[in-house]
Amino acid sequence: MEAKYTEEVYPKAPDDARTADCEQISNLLDLMIDGEASPEEQRFFNHHIEECISCFENHQKQKLLKGLVTGHLKRVIVPQSLVHSIKAKIQETL
Amino acid sequence: MSEQTGKQLSKEEKDARFEAELLPVLDPLYNFAYRLTLDEDDANDLVQETYLKAYRFFDYFEQGTNAKAWLFRILKNSFINEFRKKSKQPAKVDYSEVEGYYNSEDVEGESGVASTTDMRTESVQDLIGDEVASALNALPVDFRTVIILCDLEGFTYEEMAKILDIPIGTVRSRLHRARNSLKEKLEKYAKSMGYNN
């Protein structure tokens, strides 16, 4: 049940709702949620989402997605014997 | 700029520094190995191999530089070069199976009148975590890798580029595609559970 790679997964917003700015904003989404945007990019982004509800919502969704991984993915517990195995292995291969 | 460049460390110095600087990364490193291999034994082997290599090449490690990124890079290279061939294929996730499990949980929850809200909240948290893990595990390993490095381990794009040996532009585009793919899988699941947003 592999997902098919179609050009558009989601229905497109009407053309008049998508400005050139929105296109730029969507390219900045990952940079913003990962803290990698420059100060100018941040200013441009924050100013735009104050006025554009669709980009504001996309930003919320992207933050939520990152939060699901950061906040909900469980960490596995390191087996207690592993440190010992590592040290033993190092000593025996010296 | 490291002090030890050109000078051999004594075994005691080397062991002490290895323990102080590299062993503290064990937890994230094991988690990374587990998310790559999806198997505890394989993760164990991969981590041991990584530390063995790190010890052997410890003279090349510059004190005070990013030990975590250095170890992640070694582990990722070991995984690609040797491990991937022999490790098992990641299990494909069958959503209907997971869904069935949740439904049976629901039935139990409703029949047991005294189920506390605390228990419910906790199990909902668990379910979300399980679902995120399933969706993530179903992604191709390159996509899984960038999401783990970025969202779970908090590496910067620049560090990821070094770990993965790819340009920053490629990190960005891969992360973008990986997130779209993850989003698609989680949305599909949400719809199957009756959530439409």
Interface residues (C-beta under 8 A of the other chain):
Chain A: M1 A3 V9 D30 L31 D34 E36 K61 Q62 L65 K66 L68 V69 T70 H72 L73 K74 R75 V76 V78 P79 L82 V83 S85 I86 K89 I90 T93
Chain B: L23 L26 D27 Y30 N31 Y34 E40 A43 N44 V47 Q48 Y51 L52 Y55 D94 Y95 Q125 I128 G129 V132 A133 L136 I147 I148 C150 D151 L152 T156 Y157 R172 L175 H176 R179 N180 S181 L182 K183 E184 K185 L186 K188
